[in-house]
Amino acid sequence: MEQENNRSMMIVLVAGIILVLVVLFFIQMGNNSSDNQSPATTTTTAGDTDGRDNNDEDFVTSFSLVEQNDSGQNGTVALTEVGNQVRVVLTLTDPVSTSEPAHIHTGRCPSPGGIVFELDPVVNGTSTTTLNTTLTDLRARGDLAVNVHKSEAESGVYYSCADLNI
């Protein structure tokens, strides 16, 4: 009887150790998959395994535009590197009927600094601009943010902003 109890205890102990190891394994796998990924940033690559395909769009990264001044305008900024250029696509929710100026500024949201690149105005919630620069060049400029303004006449009123964590 005592031998059966010892054997049962040993089985329970081994099963417990195996369970703890499995749980630790899955916890570690979950931590590795989220390393270096900001919740507001998505990055995808196409083409070769190094993320470069000289014939097609080869690197896309996107950021969340966050409303400012109760504008209701959230959205996304998508940066696509194509060769030696970057295509910037802004998509906003709750578009307004007027054209909204947009720029890449130095600094960070909610109060970015000077304009680095003018973007095509947002019309009906979208804007697409091609810049003669690369993502590497943008990254080298330091802190950058995309800012959408209420209108040309009220350019001091910010409607949406996204930090570019390139």
C-alpha positions as a Python dict, from the first residue, in 0.01 Angstrom:
ca = {
    (1, 'M'): (0, 0, 0),
    (2, 'E'): (277, 242, 92),
    (3, 'Q'): (458, 155, -232),
    (4, 'E'): (141, 240, -434),
    (5, 'N'): (111, 578, -256),
    (6, 'N'): (476, 658, -331),
    (7, 'R'): (425, 564, -696),
    (8, 'S'): (108, 778, -720),
    (9, 'M'): (288, 1072, -559),
    (10, 'M'): (577, 1033, -806),
    (11, 'I'): (335, 1031, -1103),
    (12, 'V'): (160, 1344, -974),
    (13, 'L'): (497, 1516, -917),
    (14, 'V'): (626, 1433, -1267),
    (15, 'A'): (295, 1543, -1426),
    (16, 'G'): (311, 1871, -1232),
    (17, 'I'): (668, 1938, -1349),
    (18, 'I'): (573, 1865, -1710),
    (19, 'L'): (273, 2098, -1683),
    (20, 'V'): (489, 2381, -1543),
    (21, 'L'): (745, 2334, -1823),
    (22, 'V'): (472, 2346, -2091),
    (23, 'V'): (323, 2663, -1942),
    (24, 'L'): (666, 2830, -1924),
    (25, 'F'): (734, 2732, -2285),
    (26, 'F'): (414, 2897, -2410),
    (27, 'I'): (474, 3208, -2200),
    (28, 'Q'): (823, 3244, -2349),
    (29, 'M'): (689, 3194, -2703),
    (30, 'G'): (429, 3467, -2645),
    (31, 'N'): (695, 3709, -2519),
    (32, 'N'): (921, 3649, -2819),
    (33, 'S'): (646, 3713, -3073),
    (34, 'S'): (573, 4063, -2935),
    (35, 'D'): (934, 4186, -2899),
    (36, 'N'): (1007, 4521, -3065),
    (37, 'Q'): (653, 4569, -3190),
    (38, 'S'): (469, 4886, -3094),
    (39, 'P'): (92, 4835, -3069),
    (40, 'A'): (39, 5125, -3309),
    (41, 'T'): (284, 5001, -3570),
    (42, 'T'): (257, 4728, -3831),
    (43, 'T'): (539, 4625, -4062),
    (44, 'T'): (530, 4387, -4358),
    (45, 'T'): (778, 4299, -4626),
    (46, 'A'): (742, 4143, -4968),
    (47, 'G'): (993, 3995, -5205),
    (48, 'D'): (1322, 3845, -5092),
    (49, 'T'): (1383, 3723, -4738),
    (50, 'D'): (1580, 4038, -4657),
    (51, 'G'): (1269, 4248, -4725),
    (52, 'R'): (1401, 4387, -5052),
    (53, 'D'): (1262, 4322, -5398),
    (54, 'N'): (1402, 4571, -5645),
    (55, 'N'): (1112, 4528, -5887),
    (56, 'D'): (812, 4579, -5660),
    (57, 'E'): (697, 4758, -5351),
    (58, 'D'): (929, 4614, -5096),
    (59, 'F'): (862, 4756, -4752),
    (60, 'V'): (540, 4880, -4595),
    (61, 'T'): (497, 5012, -4245),
    (62, 'S'): (187, 5174, -4099),
    (63, 'F'): (104, 5389, -3801),
    (64, 'S'): (-216, 5491, -3627),
    (65, 'L'): (-340, 5846, -3671),
    (66, 'V'): (-502, 5962, -3348),
    (67, 'E'): (-766, 6234, -3337),
    (68, 'Q'): (-685, 6571, -3185),
    (69, 'N'): (-912, 6856, -3075),
    (70, 'D'): (-1220, 6629, -3073),
    (71, 'S'): (-1209, 6599, -3452),
    (72, 'G'): (-1320, 6234, -3457),
    (73, 'Q'): (-1055, 6174, -3723),
    (74, 'N'): (-857, 5860, -3649),
    (75, 'G'): (-693, 5661, -3923),
    (76, 'T'): (-370, 5524, -4062),
    (77, 'V'): (-50, 5637, -4227),
    (78, 'A'): (105, 5376, -4457),
    (79, 'L'): (463, 5425, -4578),
    (80, 'T'): (563, 5211, -4875),
    (81, 'E'): (920, 5218, -4999),
    (82, 'V'): (942, 5169, -5375),
    (83, 'G'): (1297, 5192, -5501),
    (84, 'N'): (1436, 5526, -5382),
    (85, 'Q'): (1096, 5677, -5305),
    (86, 'V'): (839, 5651, -5028),
    (87, 'R'): (467, 5654, -5097),
    (88, 'V'): (268, 5801, -4806),
    (89, 'V'): (-102, 5708, -4789),
    (90, 'L'): (-324, 5870, -4528),
    (91, 'T'): (-669, 5726, -4458),
    (92, 'L'): (-897, 5904, -4211),
    (93, 'T'): (-1229, 5817, -4053),
    (94, 'D'): (-1504, 6078, -4038),
    (95, 'P'): (-1381, 6289, -4333),
    (96, 'V'): (-1477, 6655, -4360),
    (97, 'S'): (-1601, 6836, -4671),
    (98, 'T'): (-1296, 7064, -4695),
    (99, 'S'): (-941, 6990, -4803),
    (100, 'E'): (-715, 6921, -4503),
    (101, 'P'): (-344, 7005, -4525),
    (102, 'A'): (-108, 6729, -4413),
    (103, 'H'): (266, 6725, -4347),
    (104, 'I'): (550, 6524, -4204),
    (105, 'H'): (690, 6729, -3917),
    (106, 'T'): (990, 6704, -3689),
    (107, 'G'): (915, 6599, -3332),
    (108, 'R'): (634, 6402, -3177),
    (109, 'C'): (260, 6421, -3128),
    (110, 'P'): (65, 6600, -2993),
    (111, 'S'): (279, 6907, -3074),
    (112, 'P'): (517, 6837, -3362),
    (113, 'G'): (775, 7089, -3482),
    (114, 'G'): (859, 7226, -3826),
    (115, 'I'): (749, 7084, -4159),
    (116, 'V'): (990, 6839, -4324),
    (117, 'F'): (769, 6724, -4614),
    (118, 'E'): (441, 6862, -4748),
    (119, 'L'): (192, 6588, -4827),
    (120, 'D'): (-98, 6611, -5070),
    (121, 'P'): (-404, 6743, -4886),
    (122, 'V'): (-653, 6495, -4744),
    (123, 'V'): (-969, 6501, -4956),
    (124, 'N'): (-1269, 6284, -4867),
    (125, 'G'): (-1057, 6106, -4606),
    (126, 'T'): (-757, 6008, -4819),
    (127, 'S'): (-425, 6144, -4941),
    (128, 'T'): (-147, 5981, -5144),
    (129, 'T'): (194, 6144, -5188),
    (130, 'T'): (520, 6010, -5331),
    (131, 'L'): (833, 6150, -5166),
    (132, 'N'): (1182, 6151, -5315),
    (133, 'T'): (1339, 5993, -5008),
    (134, 'T'): (1384, 5649, -4853),
    (135, 'L'): (1276, 5503, -4522),
    (136, 'T'): (1643, 5494, -4422),
    (137, 'D'): (1668, 5868, -4487),
    (138, 'L'): (1347, 5932, -4291),
    (139, 'R'): (1476, 5722, -4000),
    (140, 'A'): (1803, 5921, -3997),
    (141, 'R'): (1608, 6246, -3945),
    (142, 'G'): (1512, 6141, -3591),
    (143, 'D'): (1167, 6197, -3442),
    (144, 'L'): (901, 6257, -3707),
    (145, 'A'): (521, 6282, -3700),
    (146, 'V'): (244, 6309, -3959),
    (147, 'N'): (-2, 6585, -3880),
    (148, 'V'): (-336, 6658, -4046),
    (149, 'H'): (-463, 7016, -4005),
    (150, 'K'): (-826, 7133, -3993),
    (151, 'S'): (-795, 7346, -4308),
    (152, 'E'): (-559, 7581, -4489),
    (153, 'A'): (-721, 7878, -4314),
    (154, 'E'): (-700, 7707, -3974),
    (155, 'S'): (-368, 7527, -4010),
    (156, 'G'): (-292, 7584, -3642),
    (157, 'V'): (-575, 7347, -3548),
    (158, 'Y'): (-456, 6986, -3555),
    (159, 'Y'): (-714, 6721, -3645),
    (160, 'S'): (-503, 6404, -3637),
    (161, 'C'): (-146, 6302, -3561),
    (162, 'A'): (79, 5991, -3580),
    (163, 'D'): (433, 5942, -3455),
    (164, 'L'): (648, 5776, -3723),
    (165, 'N'): (846, 5513, -3533),
    (166, 'I'): (1038, 5399, -3840),
}
